[in-house]
């Protein structure tokens, strides 16, 4: 019975490790998406501001 509990603990620890790895990968993807979105919005808004300024003058 004690040997069975050790196997269960090992499986549980491995499962938690896999979940942590998936969460880390997801965090990296979210950060990359956030940075790319911020850059895209900045470029777009700069282009709009430049176009408006060009039309006004």
Secondary structure, DSSP 4 states (H G I P E B T S, - for coil): -HHHHHHHHHHHHHHHHHHHHHHHHHHHHHHHHHHHHHHHHHHHHHHHHHHHHHHH-
